[in-house]
Amino acid sequence: MNITQFIVPVVTGIATGMITYLTASGMSLIISGMGTINFGQGSFYILGALVSYMLTKAGSFPLAIGLGFFIPFLVGALVEVSLRPVAGKDMMFTVMITMGLTYIMQDMMELYWGGLPKTSTVPQALKKILRVGDVFIPSYYVFIIVFSAVVALAIWVIFEKTRLGITFRAIIDDRPMVESLGINVGRMFTLMFMIGIGLGGLAGALNIPISGTAPQYAMSVFSNVIPVLIVGGMRNMKGALPAALLLGLLQGVAAVLTPRFYNIVPYVFMVICLFIKPNGIFTKEGA
C-alpha cells in the first residue's frame, strides 16, 4: 500500500475535523457556561449553511461566510431569552425545549428553502486543485483548514487574553462570585449562547460547498458532533479541537483501510473513551 494513498483522506479528515470543531466548540461553550445541552445546534448549522447558499447564489462568498455566522448569532439571542424561564431547573427542560426547537426550525427552513438538498459553489480561486507530487488536493479543503485554524486562534485569544474571556471563564468556574461583583451574568449568558450558536452556523456555511445540506439533516449534524464532545470533554472547550482533529484523522485513514466502516470509527472511539475516561481524554483529572 502506497503512503500517498493516505494524503488526500488525511487532508479531508483534517478539514472535516475543523468543521466539526467549530460546531462542537460552540456547544461546549454553552454546556460549560450555562449547563445546557443545546439540541438545536444542528438547526443553526443548517441555518448558517442555507444563508450561505442564498448569498453565494447572489455572488458574494465572503458575505455568505460572514452572515452564515452572524444570522444564527442574532437568532441565538432570541433562543436564549426563550430558555430563561427554565434556567436553573432540571436540564431535561432545556433538552426538550431545544429538541422541539430543532423540529420547529426544520419546518420553517423547509417552508422557505424547500426540502431538497442544496449546495453552493466557491470562488474560482478556491476551485483550483493543488498538486503535491502525484497527489491532487482540492484547494477548498486547504482553505477550510487555514480559515478554521484562524478562527480557533481567535477563540483562544478572546478566551485567554481579553476581559470578556476572563469573565466567561470566571462564570464557568464560580458564577456566584461573579454575580457578587455586580456583573450581569444573564447578559453574559446571552452572549455565550450567541457565540456558540454563531460558531455552529459558521461551520454550516463553510461545509455546504462540500457536502450540501437540507433542513432535515439537523439531527444528523448534532449526532456527528457528539463523539467530539465526549472525547474532548463535554465541559472542556479546549478539548474540542484536538478531539475533532483526532477523530477526523482516524476517519480519514479508515476511509482507505476499511471504506465500508469508516463512518462508525468516531462512534467506536467514543464508546472506548466512555469506558476508559468518561470525562474525556483531553480533560484534566478533577476537572
C-alpha positions as semicolon CSV with decimal commas, in nm:
position;residue;x (nm);y (nm);z (nm)
1;M;0,000;0,000;0,000
2;N;0,141;0,338;-0,109
3;I;0,166;0,606;0,161
4;T;0,043;0,866;-0,090
5;Q;-0,298;0,699;-0,077
6;F;-0,344;0,848;0,269
7;I;-0,261;1,210;0,184
8;V;-0,597;1,315;0,042
9;P;-0,803;1,124;0,305
10;V;-0,590;1,277;0,581
11;V;-0,635;1,630;0,442
12;T;-1,007;1,562;0,404
13;G;-1,020;1,424;0,758
14;I;-0,849;1,734;0,900
15;A;-1,086;1,965;0,710
16;T;-1,387;1,766;0,831
17;G;-1,244;1,772;1,183
18;M;-1,210;2,150;1,174
19;I;-1,573;2,189;1,064
20;T;-1,683;1,960;1,346
21;Y;-1,462;2,153;1,588
22;L;-1,645;2,479;1,515
23;T;-1,981;2,317;1,584
24;A;-1,858;2,128;1,891
25;S;-1,675;2,425;2,046
26;G;-1,996;2,628;2,028
27;M;-2,188;2,350;2,201
28;S;-1,914;2,307;2,462
29;L;-1,924;2,679;2,545
30;I;-2,298;2,662;2,605
31;I;-2,271;2,343;2,812
32;S;-1,982;2,463;3,028
33;G;-2,114;2,816;3,076
34;M;-2,485;2,755;3,110
35;G;-2,517;2,386;3,193
36;T;-2,743;2,348;2,889
37;I;-2,721;2,084;2,617
38;N;-2,836;2,262;2,303
39;F;-3,006;2,000;2,086
40;G;-3,082;2,279;1,840
41;Q;-2,717;2,325;1,739
42;G;-2,771;2,120;1,424
43;S;-3,055;2,351;1,319
44;F;-2,831;2,656;1,346
45;Y;-2,564;2,476;1,147
46;I;-2,826;2,423;0,874
47;L;-2,943;2,785;0,903
48;G;-2,587;2,912;0,854
49;A;-2,544;2,679;0,556
50;L;-2,869;2,789;0,388
51;V;-2,798;3,159;0,447
52;S;-2,458;3,099;0,287
53;Y;-2,624;2,915;-0,003
54;M;-2,860;3,207;-0,067
55;L;-2,586;3,471;-0,059
56;T;-2,343;3,265;-0,265
57;K;-2,608;3,250;-0,537
58;A;-2,612;3,630;-0,522
59;G;-2,238;3,623;-0,591
60;S;-2,085;3,718;-0,257
61;F;-1,882;3,438;-0,098
62;P;-1,721;3,649;0,182
63;L;-2,063;3,790;0,278
64;A;-2,207;3,437;0,267
65;I;-1,950;3,316;0,518
66;G;-1,988;3,626;0,737
67;L;-2,367;3,616;0,755
68;G;-2,356;3,238;0,791
69;F;-2,214;3,321;1,134
70;F;-2,396;3,646;1,207
71;I;-2,759;3,546;1,132
72;P;-2,753;3,241;1,365
73;F;-2,561;3,460;1,616
74;L;-2,854;3,706;1,624
75;V;-3,123;3,436;1,632
76;G;-2,935;3,279;1,922
77;A;-3,027;3,578;2,139
78;L;-3,398;3,506;2,091
79;V;-3,347;3,139;2,174
80;E;-3,154;3,218;2,493
81;V;-3,429;3,453;2,607
82;S;-3,688;3,178;2,548
83;L;-3,485;2,943;2,772
84;R;-3,470;3,181;3,068
85;P;-3,795;3,060;3,231
86;V;-3,639;2,715;3,280
87;A;-3,293;2,841;3,381
88;G;-3,167;2,660;3,690
89;K;-3,424;2,384;3,660
90;D;-3,365;2,024;3,561
91;M;-3,157;2,004;3,240
92;M;-3,431;1,789;3,084
93;F;-3,640;2,105;3,042
94;T;-3,381;2,270;2,818
95;V;-3,313;1,943;2,638
96;M;-3,678;1,906;2,543
97;I;-3,716;2,275;2,451
98;T;-3,409;2,281;2,228
99;M;-3,509;1,948;2,072
100;G;-3,851;2,091;1,994
101;L;-3,681;2,400;1,855
102;T;-3,489;2,178;1,615
103;Y;-3,809;2,049;1,456
104;I;-3,974;2,393;1,452
105;M;-3,675;2,547;1,276
106;Q;-3,651;2,249;1,043
107;D;-4,010;2,302;0,926
108;M;-3,963;2,679;0,893
109;M;-3,648;2,638;0,685
110;E;-3,819;2,375;0,473
111;L;-4,108;2,614;0,406
112;Y;-3,868;2,885;0,289
113;W;-3,593;2,689;0,113
114;G;-3,774;2,364;0,033
115;G;-3,680;2,013;0,139
116;L;-3,439;1,920;-0,139
117;P;-3,065;1,922;-0,062
118;K;-2,886;2,243;-0,152
119;T;-2,522;2,300;-0,234
120;S;-2,325;2,611;-0,323
121;T;-2,019;2,699;-0,523
122;V;-1,697;2,866;-0,419
123;P;-1,495;3,141;-0,591
124;Q;-1,283;3,036;-0,887
125;A;-0,965;3,079;-0,682
126;L;-1,084;2,811;-0,439
127;K;-1,176;2,567;-0,714
128;K;-0,813;2,504;-0,802
129;I;-0,651;2,167;-0,746
130;L;-0,317;2,171;-0,565
131;R;-0,062;1,915;-0,682
132;V;0,177;1,762;-0,430
133;G;0,389;1,514;-0,623
134;D;0,141;1,267;-0,770
135;V;-0,135;1,370;-0,531
136;F;-0,407;1,624;-0,612
137;I;-0,570;1,815;-0,325
138;P;-0,875;2,044;-0,364
139;S;-0,772;2,395;-0,259
140;Y;-1,105;2,449;-0,079
141;Y;-1,012;2,185;0,179
142;V;-0,689;2,375;0,246
143;F;-0,890;2,697;0,277
144;I;-1,120;2,536;0,536
145;I;-0,823;2,415;0,741
146;V;-0,648;2,755;0,736
147;F;-0,965;2,959;0,792
148;S;-1,084;2,736;1,078
149;A;-0,737;2,748;1,234
150;V;-0,755;3,129;1,231
151;V;-1,099;3,112;1,397
152;A;-0,962;2,869;1,657
153;L;-0,675;3,109;1,728
154;A;-0,921;3,397;1,760
155;I;-1,130;3,195;2,006
156;W;-0,818;3,119;2,212
157;V;-0,713;3,486;2,218
158;I;-1,062;3,601;2,320
159;F;-1,097;3,346;2,600
160;E;-0,741;3,364;2,730
161;K;-0,631;3,723;2,673
162;T;-0,935;3,951;2,688
163;R;-1,151;4,078;2,971
164;L;-1,457;3,922;2,811
165;G;-1,291;3,582;2,802
166;I;-1,174;3,612;3,162
167;T;-1,533;3,694;3,262
168;F;-1,663;3,391;3,072
169;R;-1,413;3,162;3,242
170;A;-1,492;3,311;3,582
171;I;-1,864;3,245;3,528
172;I;-1,786;2,885;3,434
173;D;-1,569;2,838;3,744
174;D;-1,766;3,034;4,004
175;R;-2,090;3,200;3,899
176;P;-2,194;3,326;4,248
177;M;-1,861;3,507;4,287
178;V;-1,903;3,681;3,952
179;E;-2,258;3,786;4,042
180;S;-2,131;3,928;4,372
181;L;-1,903;4,160;4,173
182;G;-2,206;4,321;4,011
183;I;-2,152;4,167;3,666
184;N;-2,470;4,099;3,471
185;V;-2,434;3,722;3,436
186;G;-2,762;3,695;3,243
187;R;-2,623;3,924;2,973
188;M;-2,303;3,719;2,963
189;F;-2,510;3,401;2,923
190;T;-2,687;3,556;2,625
191;L;-2,356;3,644;2,463
192;M;-2,218;3,294;2,532
193;F;-2,522;3,140;2,369
194;M;-2,500;3,372;2,068
195;I;-2,131;3,293;2,012
196;G;-2,192;2,919;2,050
197;I;-2,481;2,929;1,802
198;G;-2,286;3,151;1,561
199;L;-1,995;2,904;1,550
200;G;-2,238;2,629;1,450
201;G;-2,375;2,848;1,170
202;L;-2,022;2,928;1,052
203;A;-1,944;2,556;1,030
204;G;-2,250;2,502;0,812
205;A;-2,160;2,796;0,586
206;L;-1,811;2,654;0,531
207;N;-1,925;2,297;0,470
208;I;-2,219;2,343;0,231
209;P;-2,000;2,358;-0,083
210;I;-1,858;2,016;0,010
211;S;-2,148;1,804;0,127
212;G;-2,457;2,017;0,068
213;T;-2,737;2,040;0,320
214;A;-3,111;2,025;0,376
215;P;-3,330;2,119;0,675
216;Q;-3,391;1,754;0,769
217;Y;-3,016;1,699;0,825
218;A;-3,021;1,889;1,157
219;M;-3,025;1,590;1,393
220;S;-2,763;1,413;1,181
221;V;-2,532;1,713;1,228
222;F;-2,596;1,701;1,602
223;S;-2,515;1,330;1,622
224;N;-2,187;1,383;1,434
225;V;-2,073;1,630;1,699
226;I;-2,142;1,403;1,999
227;P;-1,822;1,193;1,963
228;V;-1,610;1,509;1,967
229;L;-1,784;1,635;2,280
230;I;-1,740;1,301;2,457
231;V;-1,377;1,252;2,356
232;G;-1,279;1,614;2,420
233;G;-1,488;1,656;2,733
234;M;-1,843;1,792;2,746
235;R;-1,738;2,093;2,955
236;N;-1,392;2,131;2,807
237;M;-1,397;2,378;2,519
238;K;-1,020;2,346;2,475
239;G;-1,056;1,971;2,424
240;A;-1,286;2,015;2,122
241;L;-1,002;2,098;1,882
242;P;-0,768;1,801;1,950
243;A;-1,068;1,567;1,974
244;A;-1,209;1,683;1,640
245;L;-0,870;1,657;1,468
246;L;-0,803;1,313;1,616
247;L;-1,141;1,174;1,509
248;G;-1,115;1,340;1,167
249;L;-0,773;1,184;1,107
250;L;-0,890;0,841;1,225
251;Q;-1,190;0,860;0,995
252;G;-0,972;0,971;0,703
253;V;-0,729;0,683;0,749
254;A;-1,019;0,439;0,799
255;A;-1,165;0,555;0,466
256;V;-0,861;0,395;0,299
257;L;-0,827;0,089;0,519
258;T;-1,193;0,000;0,577
259;P;-1,407;0,208;0,338
260;R;-1,725;0,020;0,431
261;F;-1,699;0,105;0,800
262;Y;-1,516;0,438;0,822
263;N;-1,832;0,625;0,926
264;I;-1,859;0,433;1,252
265;V;-1,497;0,494;1,360
266;P;-1,575;0,812;1,566
267;Y;-1,854;0,630;1,750
268;V;-1,640;0,324;1,824
269;F;-1,368;0,552;1,960
270;M;-1,631;0,741;2,163
271;V;-1,756;0,419;2,326
272;I;-1,399;0,316;2,412
273;C;-1,341;0,660;2,562
274;L;-1,656;0,631;2,775
275;F;-1,522;0,308;2,925
276;I;-1,167;0,431;2,980
277;K;-1,207;0,802;3,059
278;P;-1,572;0,914;3,059
279;N;-1,487;1,279;3,130
280;G;-1,291;1,299;2,805
281;I;-0,934;1,209;2,720
282;F;-0,839;1,576;2,686
283;T;-0,989;1,674;3,024
284;K;-0,757;1,702;3,321
285;E;-0,830;1,486;3,621
286;G;-1,066;1,656;3,863
287;A;-1,193;1,899;3,601
